Amino acid sequence: MKQRVHSRDVYKAARNLLKERGVELKDIAEIVYEMQSPYEPDLKLEKCLESVEAVLEKREMQHALLVGIELDKLAEKGLLSEPLQSIVEADEGLFGVDETIAIGAVFGYGSIAVTTYGHLDKAKTGIIKQLDSKAGSGVHTFLDDLVASIAANASSRLAHHIRDEEEEQERQQLLVTDQHEKGIS
């Protein structure tokens, strides 16, 4: 029986693959910032980066990255069977499996992630545009959609965390007000 792969090893592999493919976590955090800053004027890039890192800790995202990037790499080497080789290499518009894998990894973060992914898939923001442009070397048929998925998940996660923090502040203020009204200091 094969030994299970520890999640920390899968996490490291996923992060290393992103870096190897020219994607820095900061690139993804910048997309998250662009998506969330209109709703949170005091948002800092560091918070976006934390959210990206948290998303990458999820096995579903890691697995999607491993599969998608592996298929991109195999296509670069011409190792896929035809007609799949030509379809992936050309990033054919009607293929859709790349988006299917990416959106599958979005469902765990709710409707904000789903709608944000749809927007990013169409708008091709930041590094996503670079990966999708087919300029330069490399096949990024899966990677551009996976980066959009990470950014969408991190945006949704961040939106929910910001709301949680706001509600916690409101709760604390109500407690203080209640204590003052009861004469408790």
mmCIF file of the C-alpha atoms, coordinates in Angstrom:
data_MODEL
# 
_entry.id   MODEL 
# 
loop_
_atom_site.group_PDB 
_atom_site.id 
_atom_site.type_symbol 
_atom_site.label_atom_id 
_atom_site.label_alt_id 
_atom_site.label_comp_id 
_atom_site.label_asym_id 
_atom_site.label_entity_id 
_atom_site.label_seq_id 
_atom_site.pdbx_PDB_ins_code 
_atom_site.Cartn_x 
_atom_site.Cartn_y 
_atom_site.Cartn_z 
_atom_site.occupancy 
_atom_site.B_iso_or_equiv 
_atom_site.pdbx_formal_charge 
_atom_site.auth_seq_id 
_atom_site.auth_comp_id 
_atom_site.auth_asym_id 
_atom_site.auth_atom_id 
_atom_site.pdbx_PDB_model_num 
ATOM 1   C CA . MET A 1 1   ? 0.000   0.000  0.000   1.00 0.00 ? 1   MET A CA 1 
ATOM 2   C CA . LYS A 1 2   ? 1.293   3.421  -0.956  1.00 0.00 ? 2   LYS A CA 1 
ATOM 3   C CA . GLN A 1 3   ? 1.948   5.921  1.799   1.00 0.00 ? 3   GLN A CA 1 
ATOM 4   C CA . ARG A 1 4   ? -0.284  8.981  1.971   1.00 0.00 ? 4   ARG A CA 1 
ATOM 5   C CA . VAL A 1 5   ? 1.219   12.280 0.870   1.00 0.00 ? 5   VAL A CA 1 
ATOM 6   C CA . HIS A 1 6   ? 1.294   14.763 3.726   1.00 0.00 ? 6   HIS A CA 1 
ATOM 7   C CA . SER A 1 7   ? -0.638  17.978 3.126   1.00 0.00 ? 7   SER A CA 1 
ATOM 8   C CA . ARG A 1 8   ? 2.452   20.135 3.841   1.00 0.00 ? 8   ARG A CA 1 
ATOM 9   C CA . ASP A 1 9   ? 4.223   18.378 0.939   1.00 0.00 ? 9   ASP A CA 1 
ATOM 10  C CA . VAL A 1 10  ? 1.286   18.996 -1.385  1.00 0.00 ? 10  VAL A CA 1 
ATOM 11  C CA . TYR A 1 11  ? 1.174   22.646 -0.255  1.00 0.00 ? 11  TYR A CA 1 
ATOM 12  C CA . LYS A 1 12  ? 4.900   23.081 -0.960  1.00 0.00 ? 12  LYS A CA 1 
ATOM 13  C CA . ALA A 1 13  ? 4.552   21.405 -4.357  1.00 0.00 ? 13  ALA A CA 1 
ATOM 14  C CA . ALA A 1 14  ? 1.648   23.674 -5.340  1.00 0.00 ? 14  ALA A CA 1 
ATOM 15  C CA . ARG A 1 15  ? 3.515   26.825 -4.257  1.00 0.00 ? 15  ARG A CA 1 
ATOM 16  C CA . ASN A 1 16  ? 6.668   25.694 -6.043  1.00 0.00 ? 16  ASN A CA 1 
ATOM 17  C CA . LEU A 1 17  ? 4.731   25.002 -9.239  1.00 0.00 ? 17  LEU A CA 1 
ATOM 18  C CA . LEU A 1 18  ? 3.235   28.490 -9.209  1.00 0.00 ? 18  LEU A CA 1 
ATOM 19  C CA . LYS A 1 19  ? 6.681   30.026 -8.742  1.00 0.00 ? 19  LYS A CA 1 
ATOM 20  C CA . GLU A 1 20  ? 8.190   27.753 -11.408 1.00 0.00 ? 20  GLU A CA 1 
ATOM 21  C CA . ARG A 1 21  ? 5.481   28.931 -13.823 1.00 0.00 ? 21  ARG A CA 1 
ATOM 22  C CA . GLY A 1 22  ? 6.244   32.599 -13.121 1.00 0.00 ? 22  GLY A CA 1 
ATOM 23  C CA . VAL A 1 23  ? 3.383   33.344 -10.734 1.00 0.00 ? 23  VAL A CA 1 
ATOM 24  C CA . GLU A 1 24  ? 4.234   35.043 -7.461  1.00 0.00 ? 24  GLU A CA 1 
ATOM 25  C CA . LEU A 1 25  ? 1.685   35.098 -4.652  1.00 0.00 ? 25  LEU A CA 1 
ATOM 26  C CA . LYS A 1 26  ? 1.970   38.890 -4.669  1.00 0.00 ? 26  LYS A CA 1 
ATOM 27  C CA . ASP A 1 27  ? 0.688   38.864 -8.282  1.00 0.00 ? 27  ASP A CA 1 
ATOM 28  C CA . ILE A 1 28  ? -2.461  37.108 -7.106  1.00 0.00 ? 28  ILE A CA 1 
ATOM 29  C CA . ALA A 1 29  ? -2.755  39.345 -4.025  1.00 0.00 ? 29  ALA A CA 1 
ATOM 30  C CA . GLU A 1 30  ? -2.750  42.395 -6.312  1.00 0.00 ? 30  GLU A CA 1 
ATOM 31  C CA . ILE A 1 31  ? -5.801  40.997 -8.124  1.00 0.00 ? 31  ILE A CA 1 
ATOM 32  C CA . VAL A 1 32  ? -7.512  40.395 -4.766  1.00 0.00 ? 32  VAL A CA 1 
ATOM 33  C CA . TYR A 1 33  ? -6.710  43.970 -3.774  1.00 0.00 ? 33  TYR A CA 1 
ATOM 34  C CA . GLU A 1 34  ? -8.221  45.268 -7.012  1.00 0.00 ? 34  GLU A CA 1 
ATOM 35  C CA . MET A 1 35  ? -11.370 43.212 -6.421  1.00 0.00 ? 35  MET A CA 1 
ATOM 36  C CA . GLN A 1 36  ? -11.850 44.127 -2.746  1.00 0.00 ? 36  GLN A CA 1 
ATOM 37  C CA . SER A 1 37  ? -10.465 47.643 -2.281  1.00 0.00 ? 37  SER A CA 1 
ATOM 38  C CA . PRO A 1 38  ? -13.637 49.329 -3.614  1.00 0.00 ? 38  PRO A CA 1 
ATOM 39  C CA . TYR A 1 39  ? -15.502 47.749 -0.684  1.00 0.00 ? 39  TYR A CA 1 
ATOM 40  C CA . GLU A 1 40  ? -12.778 48.274 1.934   1.00 0.00 ? 40  GLU A CA 1 
ATOM 41  C CA . PRO A 1 41  ? -10.936 51.590 1.471   1.00 0.00 ? 41  PRO A CA 1 
ATOM 42  C CA . ASP A 1 42  ? -8.414  50.800 4.253   1.00 0.00 ? 42  ASP A CA 1 
ATOM 43  C CA . LEU A 1 43  ? -7.473  47.438 2.762   1.00 0.00 ? 43  LEU A CA 1 
ATOM 44  C CA . LYS A 1 44  ? -3.766  46.637 2.700   1.00 0.00 ? 44  LYS A CA 1 
ATOM 45  C CA . LEU A 1 45  ? -2.023  44.353 0.220   1.00 0.00 ? 45  LEU A CA 1 
ATOM 46  C CA . GLU A 1 46  ? -0.682  42.298 3.151   1.00 0.00 ? 46  GLU A CA 1 
ATOM 47  C CA . LYS A 1 47  ? -4.258  41.251 4.070   1.00 0.00 ? 47  LYS A CA 1 
ATOM 48  C CA . CYS A 1 48  ? -4.805  40.159 0.477   1.00 0.00 ? 48  CYS A CA 1 
ATOM 49  C CA . LEU A 1 49  ? -1.597  38.155 0.524   1.00 0.00 ? 49  LEU A CA 1 
ATOM 50  C CA . GLU A 1 50  ? -2.642  36.441 3.778   1.00 0.00 ? 50  GLU A CA 1 
ATOM 51  C CA . SER A 1 51  ? -5.912  35.473 2.143   1.00 0.00 ? 51  SER A CA 1 
ATOM 52  C CA . VAL A 1 52  ? -4.136  34.062 -0.932  1.00 0.00 ? 52  VAL A CA 1 
ATOM 53  C CA . GLU A 1 53  ? -1.871  31.995 1.306   1.00 0.00 ? 53  GLU A CA 1 
ATOM 54  C CA . ALA A 1 54  ? -4.863  30.671 3.257   1.00 0.00 ? 54  ALA A CA 1 
ATOM 55  C CA . VAL A 1 55  ? -6.589  29.610 0.033   1.00 0.00 ? 55  VAL A CA 1 
ATOM 56  C CA . LEU A 1 56  ? -3.455  27.736 -1.032  1.00 0.00 ? 56  LEU A CA 1 
ATOM 57  C CA . GLU A 1 57  ? -3.620  25.742 2.183   1.00 0.00 ? 57  GLU A CA 1 
ATOM 58  C CA . LYS A 1 58  ? -6.842  24.088 0.979   1.00 0.00 ? 58  LYS A CA 1 
ATOM 59  C CA . ARG A 1 59  ? -6.301  20.642 -0.509  1.00 0.00 ? 59  ARG A CA 1 
ATOM 60  C CA . GLU A 1 60  ? -8.889  21.152 -3.220  1.00 0.00 ? 60  GLU A CA 1 
ATOM 61  C CA . MET A 1 61  ? -6.991  24.167 -4.527  1.00 0.00 ? 61  MET A CA 1 
ATOM 62  C CA . GLN A 1 62  ? -3.662  22.367 -4.241  1.00 0.00 ? 62  GLN A CA 1 
ATOM 63  C CA . HIS A 1 63  ? -4.972  19.360 -6.142  1.00 0.00 ? 63  HIS A CA 1 
ATOM 64  C CA . ALA A 1 64  ? -6.452  21.536 -8.880  1.00 0.00 ? 64  ALA A CA 1 
ATOM 65  C CA . LEU A 1 65  ? -3.082  23.282 -9.263  1.00 0.00 ? 65  LEU A CA 1 
ATOM 66  C CA . LEU A 1 66  ? -1.151  20.013 -9.423  1.00 0.00 ? 66  LEU A CA 1 
ATOM 67  C CA . VAL A 1 67  ? -3.437  18.548 -12.092 1.00 0.00 ? 67  VAL A CA 1 
ATOM 68  C CA . GLY A 1 68  ? -3.818  21.679 -14.203 1.00 0.00 ? 68  GLY A CA 1 
ATOM 69  C CA . ILE A 1 69  ? -0.177  22.681 -14.205 1.00 0.00 ? 69  ILE A CA 1 
ATOM 70  C CA . GLU A 1 70  ? 0.891   19.117 -14.961 1.00 0.00 ? 70  GLU A CA 1 
ATOM 71  C CA . LEU A 1 71  ? -1.363  19.099 -18.023 1.00 0.00 ? 71  LEU A CA 1 
ATOM 72  C CA . ASP A 1 72  ? 0.083   22.449 -19.147 1.00 0.00 ? 72  ASP A CA 1 
ATOM 73  C CA . LYS A 1 73  ? 3.616   21.082 -18.754 1.00 0.00 ? 73  LYS A CA 1 
ATOM 74  C CA . LEU A 1 74  ? 2.807   17.880 -20.638 1.00 0.00 ? 74  LEU A CA 1 
ATOM 75  C CA . ALA A 1 75  ? 1.293   19.943 -23.458 1.00 0.00 ? 75  ALA A CA 1 
ATOM 76  C CA . GLU A 1 76  ? 4.468   22.051 -23.649 1.00 0.00 ? 76  GLU A CA 1 
ATOM 77  C CA . LYS A 1 77  ? 6.462   18.852 -24.162 1.00 0.00 ? 77  LYS A CA 1 
ATOM 78  C CA . GLY A 1 78  ? 3.984   17.511 -26.715 1.00 0.00 ? 78  GLY A CA 1 
ATOM 79  C CA . LEU A 1 79  ? 3.210   14.515 -24.500 1.00 0.00 ? 79  LEU A CA 1 
ATOM 80  C CA . LEU A 1 80  ? -0.589  14.546 -24.618 1.00 0.00 ? 80  LEU A CA 1 
ATOM 81  C CA . SER A 1 81  ? -2.466  12.322 -27.042 1.00 0.00 ? 81  SER A CA 1 
ATOM 82  C CA . GLU A 1 82  ? -4.135  13.912 -30.045 1.00 0.00 ? 82  GLU A CA 1 
ATOM 83  C CA . PRO A 1 83  ? -6.497  15.648 -30.344 1.00 0.00 ? 83  PRO A CA 1 
ATOM 84  C CA . LEU A 1 84  ? -6.073  16.684 -26.679 1.00 0.00 ? 84  LEU A CA 1 
ATOM 85  C CA . GLN A 1 85  ? -2.530  17.897 -27.359 1.00 0.00 ? 85  GLN A CA 1 
ATOM 86  C CA . SER A 1 86  ? -3.687  20.364 -30.015 1.00 0.00 ? 86  SER A CA 1 
ATOM 87  C CA . ILE A 1 87  ? -6.688  21.494 -27.992 1.00 0.00 ? 87  ILE A CA 1 
ATOM 88  C CA . VAL A 1 88  ? -4.690  22.230 -24.827 1.00 0.00 ? 88  VAL A CA 1 
ATOM 89  C CA . GLU A 1 89  ? -1.742  23.710 -26.700 1.00 0.00 ? 89  GLU A CA 1 
ATOM 90  C CA . ALA A 1 90  ? -4.048  26.103 -28.568 1.00 0.00 ? 90  ALA A CA 1 
ATOM 91  C CA . ASP A 1 91  ? -6.207  26.806 -25.487 1.00 0.00 ? 91  ASP A CA 1 
ATOM 92  C CA . GLU A 1 92  ? -9.282  26.302 -27.636 1.00 0.00 ? 92  GLU A CA 1 
ATOM 93  C CA . GLY A 1 93  ? -12.207 28.468 -26.571 1.00 0.00 ? 93  GLY A CA 1 
ATOM 94  C CA . LEU A 1 94  ? -14.707 25.621 -26.550 1.00 0.00 ? 94  LEU A CA 1 
ATOM 95  C CA . PHE A 1 95  ? -12.500 23.289 -24.466 1.00 0.00 ? 95  PHE A CA 1 
ATOM 96  C CA . GLY A 1 96  ? -13.848 24.369 -21.060 1.00 0.00 ? 96  GLY A CA 1 
ATOM 97  C CA . VAL A 1 97  ? -12.169 21.671 -18.949 1.00 0.00 ? 97  VAL A CA 1 
ATOM 98  C CA . ASP A 1 98  ? -9.676  24.244 -17.690 1.00 0.00 ? 98  ASP A CA 1 
ATOM 99  C CA . GLU A 1 99  ? -12.523 26.424 -16.414 1.00 0.00 ? 99  GLU A CA 1 
ATOM 100 C CA . THR A 1 100 ? -14.322 23.380 -15.014 1.00 0.00 ? 100 THR A CA 1 
ATOM 101 C CA . ILE A 1 101 ? -11.361 22.441 -12.818 1.00 0.00 ? 101 ILE A CA 1 
ATOM 102 C CA . ALA A 1 102 ? -10.866 26.051 -11.725 1.00 0.00 ? 102 ALA A CA 1 
ATOM 103 C CA . ILE A 1 103 ? -14.510 26.692 -10.905 1.00 0.00 ? 103 ILE A CA 1 
ATOM 104 C CA . GLY A 1 104 ? -14.713 23.374 -9.069  1.00 0.00 ? 104 GLY A CA 1 
ATOM 105 C CA . ALA A 1 105 ? -12.136 24.759 -6.647  1.00 0.00 ? 105 ALA A CA 1 
ATOM 106 C CA . VAL A 1 106 ? -14.209 27.940 -6.215  1.00 0.00 ? 106 VAL A CA 1 
ATOM 107 C CA . PHE A 1 107 ? -17.406 26.391 -4.897  1.00 0.00 ? 107 PHE A CA 1 
ATOM 108 C CA . GLY A 1 108 ? -16.117 26.065 -1.327  1.00 0.00 ? 108 GLY A CA 1 
ATOM 109 C CA . TYR A 1 109 ? -15.937 29.836 -0.945  1.00 0.00 ? 109 TYR A CA 1 
ATOM 110 C CA . GLY A 1 110 ? -19.525 30.705 -1.840  1.00 0.00 ? 110 GLY A CA 1 
ATOM 111 C CA . SER A 1 111 ? -21.303 32.941 -4.287  1.00 0.00 ? 111 SER A CA 1 
ATOM 112 C CA . ILE A 1 112 ? -18.829 35.827 -4.027  1.00 0.00 ? 112 ILE A CA 1 
ATOM 113 C CA . ALA A 1 113 ? -16.067 33.487 -5.206  1.00 0.00 ? 113 ALA A CA 1 
ATOM 114 C CA . VAL A 1 114 ? -18.196 32.126 -8.045  1.00 0.00 ? 114 VAL A CA 1 
ATOM 115 C CA . THR A 1 115 ? -19.177 35.548 -9.385  1.00 0.00 ? 115 THR A CA 1 
ATOM 116 C CA . THR A 1 116 ? -15.661 36.927 -8.901  1.00 0.00 ? 116 THR A CA 1 
ATOM 117 C CA . TYR A 1 117 ? -14.235 33.959 -10.808 1.00 0.00 ? 117 TYR A CA 1 
ATOM 118 C CA . GLY A 1 118 ? -16.655 34.644 -13.684 1.00 0.00 ? 118 GLY A CA 1 
ATOM 119 C CA . HIS A 1 119 ? -15.571 38.277 -13.756 1.00 0.00 ? 119 HIS A CA 1 
ATOM 120 C CA . LEU A 1 120 ? -11.860 37.411 -13.668 1.00 0.00 ? 120 LEU A CA 1 
ATOM 121 C CA . ASP A 1 121 ? -12.280 34.769 -16.362 1.00 0.00 ? 121 ASP A CA 1 
ATOM 122 C CA . LYS A 1 122 ? -13.732 37.402 -18.686 1.00 0.00 ? 122 LYS A CA 1 
ATOM 123 C CA . ALA A 1 123 ? -11.733 40.492 -17.628 1.00 0.00 ? 123 ALA A CA 1 
ATOM 124 C CA . LYS A 1 124 ? -8.329  38.723 -17.490 1.00 0.00 ? 124 LYS A CA 1 
ATOM 125 C CA . THR A 1 125 ? -6.961  41.011 -14.781 1.00 0.00 ? 125 THR A CA 1 
ATOM 126 C CA . GLY A 1 126 ? -3.265  41.323 -13.889 1.00 0.00 ? 126 GLY A CA 1 
ATOM 127 C CA . ILE A 1 127 ? -1.131  38.194 -14.180 1.00 0.00 ? 127 ILE A CA 1 
ATOM 128 C CA . ILE A 1 128 ? -4.158  36.316 -15.561 1.00 0.00 ? 128 ILE A CA 1 
ATOM 129 C CA . LYS A 1 129 ? -3.970  38.440 -18.728 1.00 0.00 ? 129 LYS A CA 1 
ATOM 130 C CA . GLN A 1 130 ? -0.250  37.745 -19.048 1.00 0.00 ? 130 GLN A CA 1 
ATOM 131 C CA . LEU A 1 131 ? -0.799  33.996 -18.731 1.00 0.00 ? 131 LEU A CA 1 
ATOM 132 C CA . ASP A 1 132 ? -3.756  33.997 -21.115 1.00 0.00 ? 132 ASP A CA 1 
ATOM 133 C CA . SER A 1 133 ? -2.070  36.128 -23.800 1.00 0.00 ? 133 SER A CA 1 
ATOM 134 C CA . LYS A 1 134 ? -0.064  33.198 -25.165 1.00 0.00 ? 134 LYS A CA 1 
ATOM 135 C CA . ALA A 1 135 ? 2.816   35.659 -25.555 1.00 0.00 ? 135 ALA A CA 1 
ATOM 136 C CA . GLY A 1 136 ? 6.198   34.185 -24.788 1.00 0.00 ? 136 GLY A CA 1 
ATOM 137 C CA . SER A 1 137 ? 6.841   30.560 -24.114 1.00 0.00 ? 137 SER A CA 1 
ATOM 138 C CA . GLY A 1 138 ? 4.791   28.021 -22.281 1.00 0.00 ? 138 GLY A CA 1 
ATOM 139 C CA . VAL A 1 139 ? 1.309   26.628 -22.265 1.00 0.00 ? 139 VAL A CA 1 
ATOM 140 C CA . HIS A 1 140 ? -0.904  28.154 -19.576 1.00 0.00 ? 140 HIS A CA 1 
ATOM 141 C CA . THR A 1 141 ? -4.282  26.786 -20.608 1.00 0.00 ? 141 THR A CA 1 
ATOM 142 C CA . PHE A 1 142 ? -5.049  25.657 -17.068 1.00 0.00 ? 142 PHE A CA 1 
ATOM 143 C CA . LEU A 1 143 ? -2.856  28.042 -15.102 1.00 0.00 ? 143 LEU A CA 1 
ATOM 144 C CA . ASP A 1 144 ? -4.623  31.287 -16.038 1.00 0.00 ? 144 ASP A CA 1 
ATOM 145 C CA . ASP A 1 145 ? -7.948  29.863 -14.845 1.00 0.00 ? 145 ASP A CA 1 
ATOM 146 C CA . LEU A 1 146 ? -6.403  28.418 -11.694 1.00 0.00 ? 146 LEU A CA 1 
ATOM 147 C CA . VAL A 1 147 ? -4.879  31.787 -10.791 1.00 0.00 ? 147 VAL A CA 1 
ATOM 148 C CA . ALA A 1 148 ? -8.327  33.341 -11.304 1.00 0.00 ? 148 ALA A CA 1 
ATOM 149 C CA . SER A 1 149 ? -9.736  30.670 -9.002  1.00 0.00 ? 149 SER A CA 1 
ATOM 150 C CA . ILE A 1 150 ? -7.198  31.423 -6.266  1.00 0.00 ? 150 ILE A CA 1 
ATOM 151 C CA . ALA A 1 151 ? -7.865  35.165 -6.573  1.00 0.00 ? 151 ALA A CA 1 
ATOM 152 C CA . ALA A 1 152 ? -11.643 34.652 -6.511  1.00 0.00 ? 152 ALA A CA 1 
ATOM 153 C CA . ASN A 1 153 ? -11.428 32.421 -3.444  1.00 0.00 ? 153 ASN A CA 1 
ATOM 154 C CA . ALA A 1 154 ? -9.107  34.822 -1.657  1.00 0.00 ? 154 ALA A CA 1 
ATOM 155 C CA . SER A 1 155 ? -11.419 37.743 -2.495  1.00 0.00 ? 155 SER A CA 1 
ATOM 156 C CA . SER A 1 156 ? -14.444 35.929 -1.105  1.00 0.00 ? 156 SER A CA 1 
ATOM 157 C CA . ARG A 1 157 ? -12.572 34.793 1.989   1.00 0.00 ? 157 ARG A CA 1 
ATOM 158 C CA . LEU A 1 158 ? -11.385 38.341 2.592   1.00 0.00 ? 158 LEU A CA 1 
ATOM 159 C CA . ALA A 1 159 ? -14.861 39.847 2.104   1.00 0.00 ? 159 ALA A CA 1 
ATOM 160 C CA . HIS A 1 160 ? -16.276 37.458 4.697   1.00 0.00 ? 160 HIS A CA 1 
ATOM 161 C CA . HIS A 1 161 ? -13.436 38.125 7.146   1.00 0.00 ? 161 HIS A CA 1 
ATOM 162 C CA . ILE A 1 162 ? -13.868 41.881 6.818   1.00 0.00 ? 162 ILE A CA 1 
ATOM 163 C CA . ARG A 1 163 ? -17.586 41.502 7.554   1.00 0.00 ? 163 ARG A CA 1 
ATOM 164 C CA . ASP A 1 164 ? -16.811 39.270 10.559  1.00 0.00 ? 164 ASP A CA 1 
ATOM 165 C CA . GLU A 1 165 ? -14.391 41.888 11.915  1.00 0.00 ? 165 GLU A CA 1 
ATOM 166 C CA . GLU A 1 166 ? -16.977 44.657 11.466  1.00 0.00 ? 166 GLU A CA 1 
ATOM 167 C CA . GLU A 1 167 ? -19.613 42.619 13.294  1.00 0.00 ? 167 GLU A CA 1 
ATOM 168 C CA . GLU A 1 168 ? -17.184 41.826 16.111  1.00 0.00 ? 168 GLU A CA 1 
ATOM 169 C CA . GLN A 1 169 ? -16.424 45.553 16.515  1.00 0.00 ? 169 GLN A CA 1 
ATOM 170 C CA . GLU A 1 170 ? -20.166 46.290 16.637  1.00 0.00 ? 170 GLU A CA 1 
ATOM 171 C CA . ARG A 1 171 ? -20.631 43.566 19.251  1.00 0.00 ? 171 ARG A CA 1 
ATOM 172 C CA . GLN A 1 172 ? -17.802 45.001 21.361  1.00 0.00 ? 172 GLN A CA 1 
ATOM 173 C CA . GLN A 1 173 ? -19.290 48.498 21.121  1.00 0.00 ? 173 GLN A CA 1 
ATOM 174 C CA . LEU A 1 174 ? -22.691 47.184 22.219  1.00 0.00 ? 174 LEU A CA 1 
ATOM 175 C CA . LEU A 1 175 ? -21.097 45.457 25.202  1.00 0.00 ? 175 LEU A CA 1 
ATOM 176 C CA . VAL A 1 176 ? -19.335 48.647 26.274  1.00 0.00 ? 176 VAL A CA 1 
ATOM 177 C CA . THR A 1 177 ? -22.536 50.669 25.838  1.00 0.00 ? 177 THR A CA 1 
ATOM 178 C CA . ASP A 1 178 ? -24.530 48.074 27.760  1.00 0.00 ? 178 ASP A CA 1 
ATOM 179 C CA . GLN A 1 179 ? -21.990 48.059 30.597  1.00 0.00 ? 179 GLN A CA 1 
ATOM 180 C CA . HIS A 1 180 ? -22.061 51.867 30.828  1.00 0.00 ? 180 HIS A CA 1 
ATOM 181 C CA . GLU A 1 181 ? -25.877 51.873 30.920  1.00 0.00 ? 181 GLU A CA 1 
ATOM 182 C CA . LYS A 1 182 ? -25.814 49.317 33.751  1.00 0.00 ? 182 LYS A CA 1 
ATOM 183 C CA . GLY A 1 183 ? -23.163 51.321 35.616  1.00 0.00 ? 183 GLY A CA 1 
ATOM 184 C CA . ILE A 1 184 ? -20.468 48.698 35.181  1.00 0.00 ? 184 ILE A CA 1 
ATOM 185 C CA . SER A 1 185 ? -17.016 49.977 34.328  1.00 0.00 ? 185 SER A CA 1 
# 
